Amino acid sequence: MFMSAKISPRLSKTRFLSGLRCPKSLWLDCHEPGLADPVDEASQALFDQGHLVGALARERYAGGILVEEDHTQSWQAVGTTRRLLAEGVDCLYEGAFAHDGVLVRADILFREDLDEWVLLEVKSSASAKDEHLPDLAIQAYVLSGAGVPVSSARLVHLNTGYEWPGGPYDLGELFVEVDLTAEVAVLLPQIPELLAGMRRMLLGPQPQVPIGRRCEDPYPCRYYYGRCHEFLPEYAVTELPRVSEDVLDALIASGYYSLRDVPLDFPGLTARQRTLCYLARTRELRIAPGLAEVLEVLDEPLYFLGFETFGPAVPLYPRTRPYQPVPVQWSCHVLDGDLRHRGFLHTDSSDPRRPFAESLLEAVEGQGPIVVYTSFERRLIESLLPEVPDLAPRLVAVQGRLFDLEQVIREYVQHPGFRGRTSLKYVLPALVPDLCYQGLAVSSGDVASLRWAQAVHGQLGEEEREQVFADLRGYCATDTLALVRILERLRSLAH
Ligand code: SF4
């Protein structure tokens, strides 16, 4: 009788990295990829940004030939790469190589010597990170096995110290090259055994892997929400702030999934984590003495201010750096007997900083504290000063009136719903449950920034642009209304 041998699925760089993080993740990638969480808008924007950075990096290392076949034509890409190398090409972009059952694409490859190649991996990150080492190592392994010996493995990332003066980008300054050849060489001997282990695992049933820190580190796994974490109860142990990998693993191995069940003497918990477990169990709200006094300075007229920003990977406005946040929108509620709202949104692709600063001054100059949340607004006003020196003294005066409500929460209020944190995402629903961002078309700062960029930099039609602007105005106004309502609640709790 004919018996068909089981064949392990083919691997790629992405799958290899997935398998290093978690065998279950690799198994699902190969056998049930449809279970992956959908790619959200913010993640898609990161991919798009990566493509833009990749294209600029190719200009930095100019003169190469792009292997154009995409991931759906990988084997044609391998053939094209072979042909180009045989023709004596010295620099390749997106070259495709296969060896030992693994297929990789190399961002940039250039010939250093007759038979030696430099491998460059381009990332839109601001620094080299640990996870970049296996990324380069699997590529170097496959390339060398495919007859393209790699003499140097380097990471190319964005230089956040580069201030763009305007004009053409100085690509030598925009990018930083980090030589990781020695670190990659240490990993290379381990790769055949790692690959063999992955293949063995893939021939078996889905591995049972407990959830843990790996699920979010260095970024959320594709199976996080829909597959592996959906069983977790309210107050899940994964929400413990700053929990170490060892303590989280120990909690899960001991069968504790809810903070409400965790014994307060569980080994390794910090004082802050123990307090959160206690509050989750008792649902106790704690107010420290002195809250009423600290709020007494907030006399009317009272301003509630919030900013939205845009921080592109590659600078778009002169005298900015990669990822530097540039303010594009403000919202302000004014409480002076009654409650009024004003706002500003920059709606074209010009530099938003001067109109932002001028409109802000016009709205908030005068008397009265300005309530903000965190030091974000203070830092952004600071970043505006060199750009609008004629307005600097008036902006500094505005800085002097800022009152940080997050500091008050941090020092005086503990609530189980905060999950040990003080960001608005946790504080607002806990203190003002009837006001939330659900139902708004824009419900987070990341999405606001992304939609603004789409609308202003010309990727949308006129009707869509206007809708986005209306959504952004609604979102930012909700942010500052949230401050009004949180202060109201704090005052009622303080008395
Ligand atoms: S969510 Fe966690 S356990 Fe599940 S596949 Fe991903 S890394 Fe593995």
Residues whose N, C-alpha, C, O or C-beta is under 5 A from the ligand:
A	BS01	SF4	C22 K24 S25 V209 P210 I211 R214 C215 C221 Y223 Y224 C228
